């Protein structure tokens, strides 16, 4: 593994927890780890270096082998940290074996469709994890989807295209799409419940396709919050539906 190895997490539904889990596992293997956001991330309970100075982050890495770098966000009660700057990213990262980046924000919602400025993935990233939270399944998109309006537009186009196909077949290598799912969305009011197919299409159109067109690094879909056997089976079926040969199915339970 080259030093440092850079992993960025994008999407929604457990990015921070996933990155802390990766950090813990890396530390157990004796690797030094730098964790930081390019957008916003929850204020760390410990191991935080919030000065924005590369020298302070390097000192923490040398001492403990783990640092969460960022700068406080907000003028009142500080609950989040933001990007510490490219100088800190590069200089401090050189003293770590693994650099973990939270490269997207979702306002703590399990489903998201990004806008044109998101996510913010560093160009030297070696692996991108596109996370989707299965806790959104069957829920009201108005309450569980960040940037719902953009998601509706994407789904309307996707289902309109599918409905135009006589057999409603996805591209070669993908599963047959049930005919009931081929009716296009005509307005935001039509989207009342988040289905597994909705989530798969939004993950694919919002993250997998655009990121793969821009970055040479592998982009791996991650279905998080698969906390029951049924959700795990759903996650696996969505990987198959998308024709993904590689993917992660993770849960939030200890």
Secondary structure, 3 states (H helix, E strand, C coil): CCCCEEEEEEECCCHHHHHHHHHHHHHHCCCCEEEEECCEEECCCCCEECECCHHHHHHHHHHHCEEEECEEECCCCCCEEECCCHHHHHHHHCCCCEEEEECCCCCCCCEECCCCCCCCCCCCCCEEEEEEEHHHCCCCHHHHEECHHHHHHHHHHHHHHHHHCCCCECCCCCCECCHHHCCCCCCHHHCCCCCHHHHHHHHHHHHHHHHHHHCCCEEEEEEECCCCHHHHHHHHHHHHHCCCCCEEECCCCC
